[in-house]
């Protein structure tokens, strides 16, 4: 059972995944290993229908509710605030699950991985053009701007914690909540100013999230940063020859790329990152390994 954004999305938008296509996301690998469907819950006919306030279409009905671009509790759009418009937030994703299934089964593993789009929202040139361009020009935001950004991100993290509480209230017995890895290592952030900005906001998000999460043994907090740090520090061990801030896709700031748009024929396995702020096929496989290992250790306690 998966709630989240593009890092978890199983192909909601016409089957594309936010990685080195046709590779699968970590969640699909986990689902496969647990003998579950690897399909998304709803779909759109085209990627052009996303961010327009248009609701998704029913089916295929998988238990992966994650949608690329999702935020914790707000739409990701400049043209519509329709909460049902794709991408739906994790709060709305949970409501869709409840409408369809009512409650969680005691044996269901539930994951919640959200926050990247909340942290980086105003780095999007379509959201706050002045701030986004200034960061790209390596200009440090004013203290007043950063105070506002910290408050915005803190609210998003607290909203995620409320969704976690709501998941428990619907019967979940094992909820895995992902912390964010430091977004400063992602290819999307090219200037020192942008990396410092997003690193600070990542820390605000994680601190606020962990502080607001219910203190319940049914909640497992996953240290995603430890996974990314290990992969970047020990890249050769995993077969990587490219690390932080390097993108497997030929063109910058893409959301995904197919094999004809990779930097090399083996880029899906030699790069850690792809499509600005996502993981390659190989990195997704390794994240699935990490998740399964951490979940197994938690269940063995």
KEKE-3310 file (N, C-alpha, C; in steps of 0.2 Angstrom, whole numbers, plus 5000, padded with zeros to 4 digits):
npx = (5004:5004:5007:5011:5022:5030:5042:5037:5027:5018:5015:5004:5002:4998:5006:5019:5034:5043:5058:5072:5065:5061:5061:5056:5048:5054:5043:5036:5044:5045:5031:5030:5038:5031:5021:5010:5000:5008:5003:4996:4983:4974:4972:4978:4973:4983:4999:4997:4986:4988:4991:4981:4969:4961:4952:4958:4956:4946:4953:4969:4966:4975:4985:4994:4994:5001:5006:5014:5021:5013:5009:5009:4997:4991:4986:4996:4997:4995:4984:4972:4964:4958:4955:4954:4960:4973:4990:4984:4985:4993:4985:4972:4974:4974:4960:4954:4958:4951:4938:4937:4940:4938:4945:4962:4970:4976:4988:4993:5007:5010:5015:5022:5027:5032:5034:5045:5040:5034:5044:5052:5044:5043:5054:5051:5050:5037:5030:5035:5042:5052:5059:5063:5071:5081:5088:5093:5102:5111:5109:5107:5092:5083:5083:5070:5062:5067:5062:5048:5048:5052:5042:5031:5035:5036:5023:5018:5025:5019:5006:5008:5011:4998:4991:4997:4993:4980:4980:4984:4972:4963:4966:4979:4993:5006:5015:5026:5035:5043:5058:5065:5078:5093:5089:5098:5108:5102:5101:5094:5096:5108:5115:5126:5118:5105:5106:5110:5098:5088:5093:5093:5079:5075:5079:5072:5059:5060:5063:5052:5042:5046:5045:5031:5025:5014:5018:5020:5022:5018:5022:5035:5049:5058:5075:5079:5089:5101:5101:5103:5115:5124:5124:5130:5142:5148:5148:5154:5154:5141:5140:5139:5145:5143:5138:5132:5121:5122:5114:5106:5098:5098:5093:5091:5081:5070:5055:5056:5064:5066:5075:5081:5085:5094:5110:5120:5121:5120:5116:5105:5110:5122:5121:5115:5105:5091:5081:5080:5076:5074:5076:5087:5084:5092:5095:5082:5080:5089:5084:5072:5077:5083:5072:5065:5074:5075:5062:5060:5069:5063:5051:5056:5059)
npy = (4994:5010:5027:5043:5053:5057:5049:5037:5034:5023:5023:5032:5042:5039:5028:5031:5032:5040:5040:5031:5026:5010:5007:5002:5009:5010:5006:4998:4987:4983:4979:4969:4960:4957:4950:4957:4968:4978:4990:5007:5016:5025:5033:5044:5049:5055:5064:5077:5080:5082:5093:5102:5103:5093:5078:5062:5046:5032:5016:5007:5002:4997:4996:5006:5022:5034:5049:5057:5073:5076:5083:5086:5090:5099:5105:5104:5115:5129:5133:5128:5124:5113:5100:5087:5086:5080:5081:5072:5076:5068:5067:5067:5056:5046:5047:5043:5029:5025:5027:5017:5005:5006:5002:4997:4982:4971:4965:4972:4981:4998:5012:5029:5042:5057:5075:5080:5088:5098:5104:5109:5117:5131:5133:5129:5137:5141:5143:5152:5163:5174:5170:5158:5160:5168:5160:5151:5159:5160:5168:5172:5170:5182:5185:5186:5180:5167:5164:5164:5153:5143:5142:5138:5126:5119:5118:5110:5098:5095:5093:5081:5073:5073:5065:5053:5050:5048:5037:5027:5028:5022:5009:5004:4994:4993:5006:5014:5028:5039:5049:5063:5063:5073:5086:5093:5086:5082:5083:5094:5105:5117:5128:5135:5142:5138:5125:5126:5132:5122:5112:5117:5118:5105:5100:5107:5101:5088:5088:5094:5085:5073:5077:5079:5067:5054:5046:5031:5014:5007:5015:5017:5025:5029:5031:5039:5047:5040:5030:5036:5043:5032:5026:5036:5038:5025:5022:5014:5001:4998:4998:5011:5025:5038:5052:5063:5076:5073:5069:5056:5058:5065:5078:5093:5095:5086:5076:5063:5050:5040:5026:5031:5044:5044:5048:5038:5021:5013:5021:5020:5012:5016:5029:5037:5046:5053:5062:5075:5076:5063:5044:5033:5017:5007:5013:5013:5000:4997:5005:4998:4986:4991:4996:4984:4977:4986:4986:4972:4971:4979:4973:4962:4966)
npz = (5000:4995:4997:4990:4980:4964:4966:4970:4962:4951:4938:4934:4925:4910:4910:4911:4920:4933:4931:4924:4910:4903:4917:4933:4948:4965:4973:4965:4964:4977:4979:4970:4976:4987:4981:4976:4966:4954:4949:4946:4956:4950:4934:4920:4904:4897:4899:4897:4903:4917:4931:4928:4935:4932:4937:4940:4930:4933:4938:4935:4947:4956:4972:4973:4976:4974:4965:4953:4956:4967:4983:5001:5006:4997:4981:4966:4956:4945:4939:4945:4960:4963:4973:4969:4957:4946:4951:4965:4982:4996:5006:5000:4992:5002:5006:4995:4995:5007:5003:4994:5000:5014:5027:5033:5031:5045:5041:5031:5024:5024:5016:5017:5008:5005:5002:4994:4984:4991:4998:4987:4980:4977:4970:4958:4942:4938:4949:4959:4951:4953:4965:4961:4950:4955:4963:4954:4948:4957:4969:4986:4995:5005:5023:5027:5016:5018:5030:5028:5019:5027:5036:5028:5023:5035:5039:5029:5032:5044:5040:5033:5044:5050:5041:5042:5055:5052:5044:5053:5061:5053:5054:5051:5054:5052:5048:5037:5037:5026:5029:5021:5010:5008:4998:4991:4984:4972:4954:4949:4956:4954:4957:4970:4979:4977:4982:4995:5000:4997:5005:5018:5019:5017:5029:5038:5035:5038:5052:5057:5053:5060:5073:5074:5071:5076:5092:5091:5091:5080:5069:5058:5055:5041:5037:5024:5020:5024:5016:5003:5006:5008:4995:4987:4993:4992:4979:4969:4974:4971:4958:4952:4942:4942:4952:4964:4959:4946:4931:4923:4912:4895:4893:4903:4918:4915:4917:4916:4907:4892:4885:4873:4876:4886:4894:4891:4885:4896:4906:4915:4925:4929:4934:4948:4949:4940:4928:4934:4948:4953:4954:4946:4937:4942:4955:4960:4962:4972:4982:4985:4990:5001:5008:5011:5019:5030:5034:5037:5048:5057:5059:5066:5078)
capx = (5000:5009:5005:5017:5023:5033:5047:5033:5021:5018:5013:4998:5001:4999:5010:5026:5037:5048:5064:5074:5060:5055:5062:5051:5050:5055:5037:5034:5048:5042:5025:5031:5041:5026:5016:5005:5000:5013:4999:4993:4976:4970:4976:4976:4974:4989:5002:4995:4980:4990:4992:4976:4963:4957:4952:4960:4951:4946:4957:4967:4964:4981:4986:4998:4990:5005:5005:5019:5019:5009:5011:5006:4990:4989:4987:5002:4995:4995:4977:4967:4965:4953:4959:4954:4964:4979:4991:4981:4989:4993:4978:4967:4975:4971:4953:4952:4958:4945:4931:4937:4942:4936:4950:4967:4970:4981:4994:4996:5012:5008:5021:5020:5034:5030:5037:5049:5037:5032:5051:5055:5038:5044:5060:5048:5049:5030:5027:5038:5047:5057:5064:5066:5077:5086:5092:5097:5107:5116:5108:5104:5086:5083:5080:5062:5060:5068:5057:5042:5049:5053:5035:5027:5038:5034:5016:5017:5027:5014:5000:5010:5010:4991:4989:5000:4988:4973:4981:4983:4965:4960:4968:4986:4997:5013:5016:5033:5035:5050:5061:5068:5086:5095:5088:5104:5112:5099:5103:5090:5099:5114:5119:5127:5113:5099:5108:5110:5091:5084:5096:5090:5071:5074:5080:5065:5054:5061:5063:5045:5039:5047:5042:5024:5022:5012:5023:5016:5026:5016:5025:5042:5052:5064:5080:5080:5095:5106:5102:5107:5122:5128:5125:5134:5149:5151:5145:5158:5152:5134:5141:5138:5151:5141:5135:5128:5120:5123:5108:5106:5094:5102:5091:5090:5075:5065:5052:5057:5067:5067:5082:5084:5086:5099:5117:5124:5117:5120:5115:5100:5113:5128:5119:5110:5099:5088:5075:5080:5075:5072:5081:5087:5081:5096:5094:5076:5080:5093:5080:5068:5081:5084:5066:5063:5078:5073:5055:5061:5072:5058:5046:5059:5060)
capy = (5000:5016:5034:5047:5057:5054:5044:5031:5033:5016:5024:5035:5046:5035:5022:5033:5032:5046:5036:5029:5021:5007:5004:5002:5013:5006:5004:4992:4981:4980:4976:4963:4955:4955:4947:4962:4972:4984:4995:5013:5016:5028:5035:5049:5047:5059:5068:5084:5081:5083:5100:5106:5103:5087:5072:5056:5042:5026:5010:5000:5000:4995:4999:5012:5029:5039:5052:5062:5080:5076:5087:5082:5092:5104:5104:5106:5118:5136:5135:5125:5122:5107:5094:5080:5087:5076:5075:5073:5076:5061:5067:5065:5049:5042:5047:5038:5022:5024:5027:5011:4999:5007:5001:4993:4975:4971:4962:4977:4986:5005:5017:5036:5045:5063:5081:5083:5094:5104:5108:5112:5120:5138:5132:5128:5143:5142:5144:5158:5164:5178:5167:5152:5162:5171:5154:5148:5164:5159:5173:5169:5173:5186:5181:5187:5175:5161:5163:5162:5147:5138:5141:5135:5119:5116:5117:5104:5092:5094:5090:5074:5069:5072:5060:5047:5048:5046:5030:5023:5028:5017:5002:5002:4991:4995:5012:5016:5035:5041:5055:5065:5063:5080:5087:5097:5081:5081:5087:5100:5111:5117:5133:5134:5146:5133:5119:5128:5134:5116:5108:5120:5117:5098:5099:5109:5097:5081:5089:5095:5079:5068:5080:5079:5061:5050:5042:5025:5008:5005:5019:5016:5031:5027:5036:5039:5050:5036:5026:5040:5044:5026:5025:5041:5037:5019:5021:5009:4995:4996:4999:5018:5029:5045:5053:5068:5082:5071:5067:5051:5060:5070:5085:5094:5096:5082:5072:5056:5049:5033:5024:5035:5050:5043:5050:5033:5015:5010:5026:5018:5008:5019:5035:5037:5051:5054:5067:5081:5074:5056:5039:5028:5010:5003:5016:5011:4993:4997:5008:4993:4982:4995:4996:4978:4976:4990:4983:4966:4972:4982:4968:4957:4968)
capz = (5000:4994:4996:4989:4974:4958:4968:4971:4956:4947:4931:4934:4919:4904:4911:4911:4927:4934:4931:4917:4908:4906:4923:4938:4954:4971:4976:4961:4966:4984:4978:4966:4980:4991:4978:4975:4959:4953:4945:4950:4957:4945:4928:4916:4897:4894:4904:4896:4908:4923:4933:4925:4939:4930:4941:4936:4928:4937:4936:4935:4954:4961:4978:4973:4975:4973:4959:4952:4958:4973:4989:5007:5007:4993:4974:4963:4950:4944:4936:4948:4967:4964:4977:4965:4951:4947:4955:4971:4988:5000:5010:4996:4991:5008:5006:4989:4998:5012:4999:4990:5004:5021:5032:5031:5034:5050:5038:5026:5024:5022:5016:5015:5006:5002:5004:4990:4980:4995:4999:4981:4976:4975:4965:4951:4939:4937:4955:4962:4946:4955:4969:4957:4945:4959:4966:4948:4947:4963:4974:4992:4997:5010:5029:5027:5012:5021:5036:5025:5016:5032:5039:5022:5023:5042:5038:5024:5036:5049:5036:5032:5050:5051:5036:5046:5061:5049:5042:5059:5063:5048:5056:5049:5060:5051:5043:5036:5034:5024:5029:5014:5009:5007:4991:4988:4980:4966:4948:4948:4960:4951:4960:4977:4983:4977:4986:5002:5001:4998:5010:5024:5019:5019:5037:5042:5034:5042:5059:5058:5052:5065:5079:5073:5070:5082:5095:5091:5089:5073:5064:5057:5051:5037:5036:5017:5019:5025:5010:4998:5008:5007:4988:4985:4996:4990:4972:4965:4976:4968:4950:4950:4941:4942:4959:4966:4955:4939:4928:4918:4906:4891:4893:4910:4921:4913:4923:4915:4900:4889:4883:4868:4879:4891:4892:4888:4885:4903:4911:4920:4930:4931:4937:4954:4948:4933:4928:4939:4956:4953:4954:4940:4938:4947:4962:4963:4964:4978:4987:4987:4994:5008:5012:5013:5024:5036:5036:5040:5054:5062:5061:5070:5085)
cpx = (5004:5005:5011:5016:5026:5038:5044:5029:5023:5016:5006:4996:5002:5004:5018:5028:5042:5055:5067:5070:5063:5056:5056:5053:5051:5049:5035:5038:5046:5036:5026:5034:5036:5020:5010:5005:5005:5009:4997:4986:4972:4975:4974:4977:4981:4992:5000:4989:4982:4992:4986:4969:4959:4957:4955:4955:4951:4950:4964:4966:4969:4981:4991:4995:4994:5005:5011:5017:5015:5013:5008:4999:4987:4990:4994:5000:4994:4988:4971:4969:4960:4957:4959:4957:4971:4985:4987:4986:4989:4987:4972:4968:4972:4963:4950:4952:4952:4939:4931:4937:4940:4942:4956:4967:4976:4988:4997:5001:5010:5014:5018:5027:5032:5034:5042:5046:5035:5039:5053:5050:5040:5051:5057:5047:5042:5027:5029:5044:5053:5062:5067:5072:5082:5091:5096:5103:5112:5115:5104:5098:5087:5081:5073:5059:5061:5064:5050:5042:5049:5046:5031:5029:5036:5027:5014:5019:5022:5008:5002:5009:5003:4989:4992:4995:4982:4974:4981:4976:4961:4962:4975:4989:5004:5014:5023:5032:5043:5052:5063:5075:5087:5094:5094:5108:5109:5101:5100:5093:5106:5118:5120:5121:5107:5100:5107:5102:5087:5087:5093:5082:5070:5075:5074:5060:5054:5061:5056:5041:5040:5044:5034:5021:5019:5017:5020:5021:5024:5019:5033:5045:5058:5069:5083:5087:5101:5107:5106:5114:5127:5129:5130:5141:5152:5148:5148:5155:5145:5134:5140:5145:5149:5137:5131:5127:5121:5116:5109:5103:5098:5100:5090:5083:5069:5061:5054:5061:5067:5074:5085:5086:5091:5106:5122:5119:5116:5118:5110:5103:5119:5127:5115:5104:5097:5082:5075:5080:5073:5078:5081:5084:5085:5095:5088:5076:5084:5088:5075:5071:5082:5078:5064:5068:5076:5066:5056:5064:5067:5053:5049:5060:5055)
cpy = (5006:5022:5039:5051:5053:5048:5037:5029:5027:5017:5027:5039:5042:5030:5024:5033:5037:5043:5035:5024:5016:5004:5005:5006:5008:5003:4998:4986:4978:4977:4969:4958:4953:4951:4951:4965:4977:4990:5001:5012:5019:5030:5041:5047:5050:5063:5075:5085:5083:5091:5104:5106:5097:5081:5066:5051:5035:5020:5012:4998:4996:4998:5004:5018:5035:5042:5057:5069:5081:5080:5084:5084:5097:5102:5106:5109:5126:5138:5132:5123:5116:5102:5088:5081:5083:5082:5077:5072:5069:5061:5065:5058:5044:5042:5043:5031:5021:5023:5020:5005:5000:5007:4997:4987:4975:4969:4967:4981:4993:5009:5024:5040:5051:5069:5084:5089:5099:5108:5112:5116:5127:5138:5131:5135:5145:5144:5151:5160:5169:5174:5161:5154:5165:5165:5151:5153:5165:5165:5170:5173:5177:5182:5181:5181:5168:5159:5161:5155:5141:5137:5137:5127:5115:5114:5110:5097:5090:5091:5082:5070:5068:5066:5053:5045:5046:5039:5026:5022:5023:5010:4999:4999:4992:5000:5014:5023:5037:5048:5057:5065:5071:5081:5090:5092:5080:5085:5093:5106:5112:5123:5132:5137:5141:5127:5120:5129:5127:5112:5110:5118:5109:5096:5101:5104:5090:5083:5090:5089:5074:5071:5079:5072:5058:5046:5035:5019:5006:5009:5018:5022:5028:5032:5035:5042:5045:5031:5030:5041:5038:5025:5030:5040:5030:5017:5015:5002:4993:4997:5006:5021:5036:5046:5059:5073:5080:5067:5062:5053:5065:5077:5087:5096:5093:5079:5065:5055:5042:5032:5028:5042:5050:5046:5044:5026:5012:5015:5024:5014:5011:5026:5033:5040:5051:5059:5072:5079:5067:5051:5035:5021:5007:5006:5014:5004:4993:5000:5002:4988:4985:4995:4989:4976:4979:4987:4977:4966:4975:4977:4962:4959:4965)
cpz = (5000:4993:4995:4982:4968:4960:4969:4966:4952:4940:4930:4927:4913:4904:4912:4919:4928:4936:4924:4914:4903:4913:4928:4944:4960:4973:4972:4963:4973:4983:4975:4971:4986:4988:4976:4968:4959:4949:4949:4951:4952:4939:4925:4909:4894:4900:4903:4901:4915:4925:4931:4929:4937:4934:4936:4934:4932:4934:4934:4942:4958:4967:4979:4971:4974:4966:4958:4952:4964:4979:4995:5007:5003:4986:4971:4956:4950:4941:4940:4955:4968:4967:4973:4959:4951:4946:4962:4977:4991:5004:5006:4993:4996:5008:5000:4992:5003:5008:4996:4995:5012:5026:5030:5035:5039:5047:5033:5028:5021:5022:5014:5014:5002:5005:4999:4986:4984:4997:4993:4977:4973:4971:4958:4948:4938:4943:4958:4957:4949:4960:4965:4953:4949:4961:4960:4947:4953:4968:4980:4994:5004:5017:5029:5022:5015:5026:5033:5022:5021:5035:5034:5023:5030:5041:5034:5028:5041:5046:5035:5038:5052:5047:5039:5051:5058:5047:5048:5061:5059:5049:5054:5055:5059:5045:5043:5033:5033:5026:5022:5015:5007:4999:4987:4983:4973:4960:4947:4951:4958:4954:4968:4982:4983:4981:4993:5004:5002:5003:5017:5025:5020:5026:5040:5041:5038:5049:5061:5058:5058:5072:5079:5073:5076:5085:5096:5088:5082:5067:5064:5053:5048:5035:5028:5016:5020:5019:5004:5000:5006:4999:4985:4987:4994:4983:4969:4967:4973:4960:4948:4948:4941:4949:4959:4961:4947:4937:4923:4911:4902:4892:4901:4912:4917:4919:4922:4908:4898:4887:4878:4870:4885:4889:4889:4889:4892:4908:4917:4926:4933:4934:4943:4952:4941:4934:4933:4946:4957:4953:4948:4942:4943:4954:4965:4965:4971:4984:4990:4991:5001:5012:5015:5019:5031:5039:5040:5047:5060:5064:5066:5077:5090)
residu = (UNK:UNK:UNK:UNK:UNK:UNK:UNK:UNK:UNK:UNK:UNK:UNK:UNK:UNK:UNK:UNK:UNK:UNK:UNK:UNK:UNK:UNK:UNK:UNK:UNK:UNK:UNK:UNK:UNK:UNK:UNK:UNK:UNK:UNK:UNK:UNK:UNK:UNK:UNK:UNK:UNK:UNK:UNK:UNK:UNK:UNK:UNK:UNK:UNK:UNK:UNK:UNK:UNK:UNK:UNK:UNK:UNK:UNK:UNK:UNK:UNK:UNK:UNK:UNK:UNK:UNK:UNK:UNK:UNK:UNK:UNK:UNK:UNK:UNK:UNK:UNK:UNK:UNK:UNK:UNK:UNK:UNK:UNK:UNK:UNK:UNK:UNK:UNK:UNK:UNK:UNK:UNK:UNK:UNK:UNK:UNK:UNK:UNK:UNK:UNK:UNK:UNK:UNK:UNK:UNK:UNK:UNK:UNK:UNK:UNK:UNK:UNK:UNK:UNK:UNK:UNK:UNK:UNK:UNK:UNK:UNK:UNK:UNK:UNK:UNK:UNK:UNK:UNK:UNK:UNK:UNK:UNK:UNK:UNK:UNK:UNK:UNK:UNK:UNK:UNK:UNK:UNK:UNK:UNK:UNK:UNK:UNK:UNK:UNK:UNK:UNK:UNK:UNK:UNK:UNK:UNK:UNK:UNK:UNK:UNK:UNK:UNK:UNK:UNK:UNK:UNK:UNK:UNK:UNK:UNK:UNK:UNK:UNK:UNK:UNK:UNK:UNK:UNK:UNK:UNK:UNK:UNK:UNK:UNK:UNK:UNK:UNK:UNK:UNK:UNK:UNK:UNK:UNK:UNK:UNK:UNK:UNK:UNK:UNK:UNK:UNK:UNK:UNK:UNK:UNK:UNK:UNK:UNK:UNK:UNK:UNK:UNK:UNK:UNK:UNK:UNK:UNK:UNK:UNK:UNK:UNK:UNK:UNK:UNK:UNK:UNK:UNK:UNK:UNK:UNK:UNK:UNK:UNK:UNK:UNK:UNK:UNK:UNK:UNK:UNK:UNK:UNK:UNK:UNK:UNK:UNK:UNK:UNK:UNK:UNK:UNK:UNK:UNK:UNK:UNK:UNK:UNK:UNK:UNK:UNK:UNK:UNK:UNK:UNK:UNK:UNK:UNK:UNK:UNK:UNK:UNK:UNK:UNK:UNK:UNK:UNK:UNK:UNK:UNK:UNK:UNK:UNK:UNK:UNK:UNK:UNK:UNK:UNK:UNK:UNK:UNK:UNK:UNK:UNK:UNK:UNK:UNK:UNK:UNK:UNK:UNK)
# end
